[in-house]
Amino acid sequence: MSRADDRPVVIVSNRGPLSFTTVDGSPVAKRGSGGLVSGLAPLLDSGRASWTAAALSDADRSAIDDDGLARGAGLEVRLIDIDTHTMRRYYDDISNSTLWFVHHGLYDRVRAPAYDQGWWDAWEAYREVNNRFAESIAEHAPGGARVLVQDYHLSLVARRARLERDDLSFVHFHHTPFAGPEDFSALPPSVRKELLEGLSSHDACGFHTSNWETNYRLTSSRFGVAAGRTFIGTLNSDLDDLRTVAAGEACRTALDALEEVVGDRTLIARVDRMELSKNIVRGFAGYDRLLERRPDLRGRVVFAATCYPSRLGVEDYRRYHDEVIDSVALVNERWGEADWQPIHLFTDDDFPRSVALMRRYDVLLVNPIRDGLNLVAKEGPALNEHDGSLVLSTEAGAYSELNEACDGLFPFDIEATADALEAAIDRDPQQRAFTARNLEALATARTPADWLADQLEAG
């Protein structure tokens, strides 16, 4: 093992590997799930790293000890206690309502953005939170550590921390898409410059695909900031964790309930947060169009969708939640029969049921407007037991890995959505089986450990 491999590691993210709830007046820890925690937690388990994150709830804050640490579920995390008002402005107003929109190309520029004094106050909150993280790193990071900064929430941390700790190396990993110059131009000039200079202060910046890496370089060049070293490191979920859930009683119960709904019908499935970029309403519109032009499929196909609410503190998300509900009602009212409901929508975040859907689908629809990666597009093929087909947006980062074995889809085209669903439903069983095996191999080619190694090598 080289000296570089022996250097301590500090992981930095908005959301940490632990969340807390209060039970009988005491904080109780729950270990997080998902690709980020799966990819990084092994470092914590081995004692090779520390993790710094924000306290996101009162229960999180109550778990912080006198040393600024919170412990539980076999893990330890340093939680930064930031007042609720500042956190809301940093998270809702800037991270979710501005930067997320810019990087996903979601703005309707006739109406937004509009940078009033309230927005500039929120930008100061974003800077303040980034400074608080930088101060914590400067104070607590071991000498010579590699600092792995996760995602766009914390783009300014490295530049600030380097003022006090030039012994540290910084790697930034951008989990979302990165905006090209046109989308990035929606930000105020001073903000564009500060964000890009913040990213260029890292020793390296990582992205899920070459598309986002290219956008970063083009955007930096367009706005006069020299981009630093970059790398591509695609994330996968932990298959062992997924298979443990798939083998569990809760998943078996959910699968039995799903079979009662599906019967001998073809199952189309989707698993998403109710997130604007996930393009849920257009997906249901494509299904509606399919039922319109293929009467023979009515009663022979069913669409089961887990779409759970997200970011309801933001008005656009509350409105989109209602649009999703209304779109499902429209399809069901238009085509439903006494013994057949075209769409079954589940709006609670029930992970075992989501895994059951991925095990059972015949067609998985993943049609985001733009997505940094989209782990569902990989988890589905890894878990599926029915030679299922994948209909995948060409704007999802995962498409660059899976395009040889999926049905590509231009996400704005409702007719193309209907076409892709139709092709997947009508596919010959032998071809389905062959394609499904290829898709599984592509989707499972990497592990979370590979993604972690990419970051460590970059630092």
N, C-alpha and C positions, 0 to 999 in steps of 0.2 A: 504493500500500500504506500502510495506517495505521500509526501508531506501535505500536498493539497487535499488529499482524501481525509487527512486527520484534522483539518481545520474545523472548528465548531461552526454550527449553522444556526441562524436565527430565521424563523419563518414569520412573515408579517402579512396579515390579512385583515380585512374589515370584520369578517365573521370567523370566530375561532373554532377549534375542534370540539368544544364543549358548549352546551347551553344548559341553563339552570331553570328549574321551576321551584316554587316554594311549597313544601309539604309539611304540614304541622309546624309552620313557622321557621323551618330550616331549608336551606337551598339543597336541591337534589340535582346531581349532574346527569346529563344524557350525552353520550358520545355522538357526534355528528356522523352522517352518512354522505354518500356521494363521492364523485371522483377526486375532488380536492383533498378531502380528509383521507381518503384511501391512499392517495398518492404520497401524502406528506407525513401522515401519522406514524408510519414505520420508523422514521427518524426519531420521533419522540419516544416510541416504545424502546428503542435501542439506547436511549440516553445520549444520543449524539446531537440533539438539537433542543432549542427552546422555541416557544411560539408566543407571539404578541398579537393581540386582537383588541377590538373595542368591546366594552360591556354594552350589550344591546337591550337589556331589560333590568327592571328593579331586582329581579332574582339574581341575575348576573352580578349586579353591584353588591348585593348582600353576601355573595360568595367570596369576595376579594378580601384577602387577609392583610395584615399590617405590612407585608412585603410587596403588596400589589399582585399577588398570585392567587389563582383559583384552582382548586384541585378536585378531581372526581373521576370515576370510571377509569382509573388507572393512568390518568393524564394530568398534566400541569400546564396552565396557560397564564401568561401575564395579561391581565385585562386593564385597559385604560378607561378610566371613569370620566366620561365627557358628559356635560349637562344635556338634558333631553332636547332643549331648544336648539342648541348648536348641532347635535347629532341629526335632528330632523332636517335642518337646513342643508347640512352637508350631504345627507343620504337621499332624502326625498327630492329636494329642490335642485341639487347639482348632479349627484351621481345618477339618480334614476330619471329625473325629468329633463336633464340637459345632456350629460355625457352619453348616457344610454341611447338617447334619441339620435345624437350626432353619429355615433358609431354604427347604429343599425339603420340609418337613413330614414328615420320615421317622421321627420318634421314636414308639416304642411306649411311651406314658407309664406303663403298668403297670410296666415294667422300667427305663426310662431316660427322662431322664438321672438320675444320682445323683452329687451333687457332694461327693466326699470330699476329703481333704487332697491326694491325688495330683492331682486335677483342679485345685484351686486353685494348686498349684505350677505346673501347666501354663499356667494363666492368667497367672501372673507371667512365664513364658517368652514368651507372646504379647506381653505388654506390653514386655518387654525387646527383642524383635526389632523391634517397631514403634519403640521409642526409638532403636535403632541406625540404622534407616533415617532417622528424623528428624534425628539428629545428623549423618549423612552429608549430607543435603540442606542443613542449616544451614551446614555447613562448605564445601560445594563448589558449591552452586547459584549461577549468575551473578545479579547484581543485577537485581531486577525480573522474574525469570523466572516463567513459568507452569509449575506443577508438576502433571502429570497422573498421579494415583494410580490404579492399576488393582486393583480388586476387594477383596473382604471380608477378605483376609488382612491388609490394611494400613489398617484403619479408623481407627486412632489416630494415624497419622503426622502429619496436618496440625495437630492440636491441639498436639502436642508441638513441632513445628518452628516454629510461629508464635511461640513464646515467645522465640526468638532471631532470627527473620527475619520482621519484619512487612512487609517489602518484597515478599514473594512472594505470588502468588495460587495457590490450590489448587483443582483440580477432581478429584472422585472419580467413577470409573465403576464401577458395580456390575454385574458380568457375570452373576451368578446371579439367580434370583428374589429378591425381598425379602419376608421373612416378614410376614404380617399380625399384628395384636395378639395373637391367640390363640396362634399358633406362637411368637412372640417371647417370650411370657410364660413359656416353659419355661426361659429364662435367669434366673440370679440377679438380683435387683433392681439391685445395684450394677454388675453387668456390663451389663445393659440400658442403664443410664444412661450408663456410660462409652462404650459403642459409639455410642449415638445422639448424644451430645455430640461425639464424635470426628467423626462424619459431618457434623454441623451446623457444624463449624469450617471446612468447605470453602466456597469462594465459590459452588460449585454441585455438585450430585450428579446424575449421569446414570444412566439405566436404558434397557433395551432396549424396554420397552413401558410403556404407561400403567397397566397392571395393577400392575406392580412399583413404579412411581412413586406410585400411589395407596396401596399398602400401606405404603410408607415414610412417607408423610404421616400415615396413620391410626395407625400404630404410634408415631410420634414424639408425636402428640397424646395418645394413650392413656397414655403413660408420662411426660408432662409435659416434653418437650423440644421446643423450637421448631425445626421443620424449616427448613432454608435453601432457597435457590433450587434448583429442579430442572429437568431437561430430559430429553427422550427422544431417543436417538440409536441407531438400529439398525445393527448391524454386518453386513457381508457379507464373504465370502471374496474373495480376489483371483482373478478369473476367468482372467486371463492365466496365473497360476501353475498353476491347476487344468488349464487346457487344454494347458499345456506337459507336465504329467505325463500327461495323457490321450493325447497324441501320442507319448509315449516308448515305447521298446522294452519296458521292464518292464511297462507297462500293456497293451501289445499281447499280450505273452506270457500275462499273467494273463487277458486276455479270451478268448484261444484256449482256455486250460484251462477257463474257465468255460463256454464254448460246448459243450465235450465233456460236461460235467455236465448242462447244461440241455437241449441238443438242441432239439426243437420244443415243449418244455413251457413253461408260464407260469412266469416267475421272480418270486418274492417275495424281497425283499432287505431287510437292515438292516445298518447300520454304526454300531457303538457301542463305547465303553469298557464293561467290565463294572462298571458303576456302579449303585449301588442305585436311584438316581432314574430310570434309563433304562427300568426296568420290563420287562426282557428276558423273565423267566420268564412273566409274564402274556401277553406277545406270543406265545410258543410255545404257551401254553395255548389262546389263541384260534385259532391255526392247527390245533391238535389237534382242537378242537371243530368247525372247518370240515370237516376230513377225516372226522370222525365222521358228520356230518349230510349230507355230499355225497360219497357213495361214487364218483360219476362223476369226481370230481377226483383221486382216488388214481391216481398214475402220470402224471397230466397236468399237475401243478404241482410245483414244487420250491422250497424255501426255502433260500437261501444267506445266511449271516449271518457277518459279521466282528464278533466280540466279544472284544476283547483285554483282558487283566487290567489292573486299576487299583487303586492304593492298597492293595497287599497287606500293607503294614505295619499295617493296621487289621483287627481280627478280623472285624468284620461283613462286610468286603469279601472276605476269604478264604472265609468261609462262603457268601457269595452266588456267588462263582466256582464253588463246588462245586454249588450249586443250579442254576445255568445249565447246567453240563455234564450233570447228572442229568436235567434237563427235556428236553434234546435226546435223550438216550439213551432216555427213556421214549417219546417220539413215534416215534422210529425203530424201536424194538422193537415198538411197537403196530401200526404201519401199514406198515413197510418190506416190500418184496418183493425177490425175487432180482435184478431189474433196475431197482430204484427205491429210492432212499434219500430219505425225505421232507425231512430237514434236513441240510445240509452246513454244519458249523460250523468257522470258522477263528479260532484264538485268538492268532495272532501279529499284531503291528501292521505290516501290509504296506500302505503307503499306495497304491502303484500298483494293487494288487488291489482296494482299497476304491474307487478311482476307476473301475476296470473294472466293478465291481458297479453303481455309479451310472450308468454309461453304458448298461448292459444291462438293468436291471430292467424288469419290467412293472408291478410294484406295489412301492412303497417303504413299509415300515412304520416309523414314528417315533412311539412311544407313551409318552413319559416321564410319570412321575407328576407332575413339575413340572420345568420347565427355563427358565432365564433367556432363552434364545433357541432354540438347536439349529441349528447351521450345516448339518448334514447335510440337514435339511429344505429348505434353499435350494440347497445344492451339487448334490443329486440332480437336481432339475428343470433346473438350469443345464447339466448335463452329459448328461442322458439322451437316447438316440437311438432309443427304442422307444415314444414316446408314453406313457410310464409314468404311472401314477396315484400319488398321495401319500395315504396314510392317516396322519393327523396328530392327535396328542393335542391336545385343546382347552386343556391346561395347559402346552403349549410356548409360549414367547414368540413364536416364528415364526408361530403360528396367527393372531395378530392381523393379520399381513401377508398370509397365504396362504389365509385361510378361504374366499374366493370361489371357489377352484379346487381345493380338496382335499376329502377325505372326513374330516370331523371325528370324533373318537373320545373318549369318556369313558374315561380310561385304566384304571379299576378294573374295568370291565365286560367279562368274557371273552366273553359272548354278543355284545355290541356289537362287540368286536374281530373275531369271526367274521363278523358281519354286514357290517362295513366291508370286510374282505378279499373277501368274496363279491361285494359290489357292484362293487368295483374289477375283479375278475376277469371278471365278466359284462358289463362295460360295452361298449356298442356301439363298434366301432372308430372311427367318425366322431366320436362324442362324446368318445372318448379323445383323439383328435388335437386337437380344439378345446380341450378342457380343458388338455391338456399345453402348448399354446401360451400360454394365459392364465397358467398356473402359472409357466412360464419367465419371462414378462414381469414378473410380480410378484416372483419370486425374485431377479431381476437388476436391480431398479429402482434400487438403491443400490450404492455402491462403498465400499471401505475408506476412501477419501479423504473421502467424505461424513461418515462416522462420526468421523474425526479432526477435520474442520472443526467438527463439533458441539461437541467438547470445547474446541477452541481459542477458539471464539466465546463459550463459557460462561465462560472464564477471563479 
